[in-house]
Amino acid sequence: MRLPKRDRPGWVLPIILIPAFVLASCTTMKPTAPVIDTSHRSRSHESRVRYLVIHFTQLNFERSLQVLTEGNVSSHYLVDVDPPVIYRLVDEERRAWHAGRSFWKGDTNLNSSSIGIEIVNLGDDTQPGVSYAEYPQAQVDAVVALVRDIAQRHEIAPHRILGHSDIAPQRKSDPGPRFPWSRLAGEGLIPWPREAVVREALSRHIAGLPAIGWFQEKLAEHGFEVARHGELDEATRRVIAAFQMKYRPAKHDGEPDAETAALLDAVTQSQGLEIRLPDGSVSAYPRR
């Protein structure tokens, strides 16, 4: 049988030589980026940042910096003590791991929608007999300026400037009772209970303290995650203590007393909150 030419012994397939630079260019070729026209802008948008959460580190500066840059937690900002240098550790458009499991007014996973500020402060991890560490005035000034800047740029609503203990009261107590929330209120950065409303409510609650279920309902209405079973268990005490640390820091024992009830009345009433305006005047702050 006569073999086809390609099957005959000694027949060799032709070799096509491809220049090496052609092969190299094929393997490294990347898709071109799309051309995007940005000449038209929608007016219906807002910042993805809806919350600002304040923490203390419970560590000195060196350890705080190490944990926040090398560990499994992070924060957008770290504010040192002396001098009160503000360090940006995570860009604001990136998500930092500072909030953990969190809840406020039905929103969860606040890492995804917040900016975190860590303040170098030993918190409740101080020497024996001392309940929480003080915040030096210069450091507070730096924090106030930073809060104002972030809130203005991202148009964060005043009632969404919170502490870690607000969004995770079962796990956290920071920034603690020494943090001057009233200073932030005086600067017009957060709403504050109206004194007249608190006084009126206090007289009623001294006469008769509401049931535990009432406290739980009001705490939940304010924004906390709290069970509503009518029992004063340890979890409920932690939530009450978190509320007291912000609005009545002199006594934050978790006890549902008349003053705490009056403050809860104020923060949950439609006209129970006020906020200072840039011109120094005070205006009612609608409950959100």
C-alpha positions, 0 to 999 in steps of 0.5 A, spaced: 500 500 500 502 506 498 502 511 504 500 518 503 505 523 503 504 525 510 505 518 513 511 516 509 518 515 513 522 521 514 516 526 513 516 532 517 511 537 519 513 544 518 515 548 524 512 555 524 516 560 528 513 565 532 517 571 535 518 570 542 516 578 543 509 576 540 508 570 545 510 575 551 505 580 548 500 575 548 501 572 555 501 579 558 496 583 555 491 586 559 484 588 558 483 596 557 479 600 562 473 602 560 472 609 558 467 613 563 464 619 561 463 623 568 460 630 565 453 628 568 452 627 575 446 625 579 443 629 585 440 623 588 446 621 593 449 621 599 455 618 603 456 611 604 458 613 611 452 613 616 455 613 623 461 615 627 463 610 632 468 613 638 472 608 642 478 608 647 484 603 646 485 601 653 492 600 651 498 605 651 500 608 644 505 603 642 501 597 644 494 601 640 498 602 634 501 595 634 494 592 635 491 597 630 496 596 624 498 589 625 492 585 628 485 583 626 482 589 628 483 596 625 480 603 626 480 609 621 483 614 626 487 613 632 488 619 637 494 619 641 495 623 648 501 627 649 501 630 644 494 629 641 496 627 634 491 624 630 493 618 625 489 616 619 490 608 619 485 606 614 482 610 608 475 613 610 473 609 603 475 603 606 472 599 611 475 598 618 474 592 623 472 597 629 465 595 631 464 588 631 457 585 632 453 591 632 446 594 632 443 601 632 436 602 631 435 596 626 442 597 623 447 591 624 454 590 622 456 597 623 463 596 620 460 597 613 457 604 614 461 607 619 468 611 621 471 609 627 475 613 632 480 610 637 482 614 643 489 612 646 486 611 653 487 606 659 479 606 660 477 601 666 484 598 665 487 602 670 491 602 677 486 599 683 481 603 685 481 608 679 474 607 675 476 609 668 482 614 666 481 621 664 481 624 657 486 630 657 483 637 655 488 637 649 486 630 647 478 632 647 479 638 643 483 634 638 477 629 638 472 634 637 475 637 631 476 630 628 468 629 629 466 635 627 470 635 620 468 627 619 461 629 620 461 635 616 464 632 610 460 625 610 453 629 613 453 624 618 446 626 622 448 628 630 444 622 633 448 617 629 455 619 633 455 614 638 460 610 642 462 603 642 458 601 648 451 604 644 452 599 639 455 593 643 453 594 650 454 587 652 461 587 650 464 594 650 464 600 655 468 604 651 469 610 651 466 610 658 463 615 663 469 619 663 468 621 655 465 628 655 459 627 651 456 633 654 462 637 650 460 634 644 453 636 645 455 643 647 459 644 640 452 642 637 455 635 634 450 631 638 443 632 641 442 632 648 436 631 653 432 638 654 433 640 661 425 642 662 423 635 659 427 631 664 425 635 670 418 634 668 419 627 667 423 626 674 417 629 678 413 623 675 418 618 676 420 619 683 412 618 685 412 612 681 418 608 678 416 604 671 416 597 670 422 594 667 418 592 661 417 600 660 425 601 661 426 596 656 421 598 651 424 605 651 431 603 651 429 599 644 426 605 642 432 610 643 436 605 639 439 599 643 438 592 642 435 589 648 430 584 650 423 586 652 421 580 657 420 585 663 426 582 667 431 585 670 437 581 668 444 582 667 443 584 659 438 589 661 443 592 666 448 592 661 444 596 656 442 601 662 449 602 664 451 604 657 445 609 657 447 612 663 455 612 662 453 617 656 447 621 659 449 621 667 456 619 667 456 620 675 452 614 676 452 608 671 450 602 676 445 599 671 440 600 676 433 603 673 432 609 677 427 615 677 433 619 673 434 614 668 427 614 667 426 621 666 432 621 661 429 616 657 423 619 657 426 625 654 430 622 649 424 618 646 419 624 646 418 628 639 420 634 643 425 631 648 432 633 645 435 639 643 441 641 639 446 647 639 446 651 632 452 654 630 450 661 632 449 659 639 442 658 639 438 652 641 433 648 637 429 642 638 432 636 635 426 631 632 427 624 634 429 620 629 
